[in-house]
Amino acid sequence: MLIWAKDHGHVGEIRSGLLAIQQAGIFLSDAVLQEALQLVRE
């Protein structure tokens, strides 16, 4: 996962992190996801 993130840059790292969290059974609310995406865009 970390190697993939390095290959695809910061956005890839964020997405990999979110996937890992979801796979662990912790589902983020839409508001939190939107906030994370906003941070990526800035």
PyMOL commands that set and color helices and strands:
alter all, ss='L'
color gray80, all
select helices_A, chain A and resi 2-23+30-41
alter helices_A, ss='H'
color red, helices_A
deselect
rebuild
show_as cartoon
